[in-house]
Amino acid sequence: MNYYPICLDISHRHCIIIGGGKVAARKAQGLLDHQARVTMISPELGVESTALHDAQALTWLDRPYREGDLADAFLVIAATDDPEVQERIHAEAEKNNILLNVADVPKWCNFILPATVRRGDFSLAISTGGKSPALAKRMRQEMESQFGSEYGVLLATLGALRPLVLDLKLPHEDNKQIFEQLLHDEMVIWIRENQWHKVIEHFHKILGDQVPLDCLVDIQAQCAHPSAGSVDYE
């Protein structure tokens, strides 16, 4: 299968998990991390799924899947090992053009989930097209060691400056050149070593006094409290 890579905005969208075990909980947490509205359908919940429900992070329908359950879903993940249920879920999803992932059963999926490394809003994804989740996991582990929390801070820093530069109303080519110049080769090292004076000096050199840099004060705190995460999928 030749999958088309894409990033989806699932914030506030209704996503459904069929199943209540460990895999279901892991999938649900991934959706919740991206602000989805999650409904879990299962006659019973495992410890991890129960914790999510008790925290009111998701809605639980205490029963097996029924045809029609996917009616208002944006995205569905089936985390059940019952082949008959998997096939029924697939049939409904196909009928209604709903995004569907059936855990560990690529033939029923119209999308698959990559192994990911997250550093704040900075994400790296690895997919093997469902052929070898083990290889995706191995590559994810290697990338975790190469890309630390400083990449999340770097992205937040550049992201904070971007609208301020665009507000200068310069020609597109000028903006493109500025953004490329802002990304100094040593900046990841400066952030990792908490040498913010070098970061600020570099920005002043490129931007002069045109752009205020007080927007970066709060971002520096992320160096002490980085956001990071990883997920193993396909």
Secondary structure, 3 states (H helix, E strand, C coil): CCCCCCCCCCCCCEEEEECCCHHHHHHHHHHHCCCCEEEEECCCCCHHHHHHHHCCCCEEECCCCCCCCCCCCCEEEECCCCHHHHHHHHHHHHHCCCEEEECCCHHHCCCCCCEEEEECCEEEEECCCCCCHHHHHHHHHHHHHHCCCHHHHHHHHHHHHHHHHHCCCCCHHHHHHHHHHHCCCCHHHHHHCCCHHHHHHHHHHHHCCCCCCHHHHHHHHHHCCCCEEEECCC
